[in-house]
Amino acid sequence: MSRRRTLSPRKKLALLVGAAAVAGGGAFVMATTSNAAPVQNASNSTVCQGLATALGNNQTFIDGQRAKPDAQSQARIANREAVIAQIKVQQAASNCKVGESAQGPQAAQPAQPAQPAPSAPAQQQTTSPAQQTTAPAQGAGGGAATGRQVCVGSTVTLSGEAGAPAASSNQFPAGTKLKVTNLDNNKSTTVQVTSVSGSCALLNNAAFEQVREPGKFLIRRALIEKVG
């Protein structure tokens, strides 16, 4: 004849406490998950917009290299793909939608017409029409005179590339010197264009750090000047 085992009141209490702890832990996990911050995107976060623009500019550059390849295209594409991978890491760290891409609004800044200078009185004119020249427009690219503002209205973001402070551009050849000023904090950096990109002026990480505002990856109010 078998004997039926019964649990003592103390053991029953211990089992009930353990079950309650497990249930409470599950509830805590569910609450923690439900309270997680929602993923942001370029439409509601300046940080995410800057990263998305940087990714979009690099992707545009890759597309251009694939459309018109040359002997160096494969190396350039590999470099930019590594940059995009790093931008995606930054998107994840900033709680942004990973892989979101946005092309900068000033990627192909059109030249603005030059304002005509007021005509001088006839008796003061000392140069002939053949000797007169028209100053480059402010919005002009590589043809702009040194010391003139260029790419009027352009936003500036980072390329994600490492190395000494430098810039890349779709309007200025390598060797051109650009001065970029963040009008929101009055910080400036003068850099040399070293490569091609999908926007007027794209700063690498070191150059962007010199003018950025903490936590931001986009300069909305930028003054870009060709200085050399």
ChimeraX attribute file (.defattr): number of C-alpha atoms within 10 A of each C-alpha:
attribute: neighborCount
match mode: 1-to-1
recipient: residues
	/A:1	3
	/A:2	4
	/A:3	5
	/A:4	5
	/A:5	6
	/A:6	8
	/A:7	8
	/A:8	8
	/A:9	8
	/A:10	8
	/A:11	11
	/A:12	11
	/A:13	11
	/A:14	11
	/A:15	11
	/A:16	10
	/A:17	12
	/A:18	11
	/A:19	11
	/A:20	12
	/A:21	12
	/A:22	11
	/A:23	11
	/A:24	12
	/A:25	12
	/A:26	12
	/A:27	12
	/A:28	12
	/A:29	11
	/A:30	11
	/A:31	11
	/A:32	10
	/A:33	10
	/A:34	10
	/A:35	9
	/A:36	8
	/A:37	8
	/A:38	10
	/A:39	13
	/A:40	18
	/A:41	20
	/A:42	18
	/A:43	8
	/A:44	10
	/A:45	13
	/A:46	18
	/A:47	21
	/A:48	29
	/A:49	26
	/A:50	25
	/A:51	33
	/A:52	30
	/A:53	28
	/A:54	30
	/A:55	31
	/A:56	22
	/A:57	26
	/A:58	29
	/A:59	22
	/A:60	19
	/A:61	20
	/A:62	22
	/A:63	14
	/A:64	15
	/A:65	16
	/A:66	13
	/A:67	9
	/A:68	8
	/A:69	13
	/A:70	9
	/A:71	7
	/A:72	9
	/A:73	15
	/A:74	14
	/A:75	10
	/A:76	15
	/A:77	20
	/A:78	12
	/A:79	14
	/A:80	22
	/A:81	16
	/A:82	13
	/A:83	20
	/A:84	24
	/A:85	15
	/A:86	14
	/A:87	23
	/A:88	20
	/A:89	14
	/A:90	17
	/A:91	25
	/A:92	14
	/A:93	10
	/A:94	17
	/A:95	15
	/A:96	24
	/A:97	18
	/A:98	21
	/A:99	17
	/A:100	17
	/A:101	22
	/A:102	19
	/A:103	18
	/A:104	22
	/A:105	12
	/A:106	17
	/A:107	24
	/A:108	15
	/A:109	19
	/A:110	12
	/A:111	16
	/A:112	14
	/A:113	11
	/A:114	13
	/A:115	11
	/A:116	8
	/A:117	8
	/A:118	6
	/A:119	7
	/A:120	9
	/A:121	7
	/A:122	7
	/A:123	6
	/A:124	7
	/A:125	10
	/A:126	9
	/A:127	8
	/A:128	7
	/A:129	8
	/A:130	6
	/A:131	7
	/A:132	8
	/A:133	7
	/A:134	9
	/A:135	13
	/A:136	19
	/A:137	20
	/A:138	19
	/A:139	19
	/A:140	21
	/A:141	23
	/A:142	16
	/A:143	12
	/A:144	20
	/A:145	18
	/A:146	15
	/A:147	13
	/A:148	16
	/A:149	21
	/A:150	29
	/A:151	28
	/A:152	20
	/A:153	15
	/A:154	23
	/A:155	24
	/A:156	30
	/A:157	29
	/A:158	28
	/A:159	29
	/A:160	23
	/A:161	22
	/A:162	12
	/A:163	9
	/A:164	11
	/A:165	20
	/A:166	25
	/A:167	31
	/A:168	25
	/A:169	22
	/A:170	20
	/A:171	21
	/A:172	23
	/A:173	16
	/A:174	14
	/A:175	13
	/A:176	18
	/A:177	20
	/A:178	24
	/A:179	18
	/A:180	26
	/A:181	22
	/A:182	23
	/A:183	14
	/A:184	13
	/A:185	11
	/A:186	12
	/A:187	13
	/A:188	19
	/A:189	18
	/A:190	20
	/A:191	22
	/A:192	20
	/A:193	23
	/A:194	17
	/A:195	16
	/A:196	20
	/A:197	26
	/A:198	26
	/A:199	28
	/A:200	26
	/A:201	30
	/A:202	29
	/A:203	27
	/A:204	21
	/A:205	19
	/A:206	17
	/A:207	24
	/A:208	26
	/A:209	15
	/A:210	16
	/A:211	21
	/A:212	22
	/A:213	15
	/A:214	7
	/A:215	9
	/A:216	15
	/A:217	22
	/A:218	24
	/A:219	22
	/A:220	16
	/A:221	15
	/A:222	22
	/A:223	21
	/A:224	26
	/A:225	22
	/A:226	22
	/A:227	16
	/A:228	14
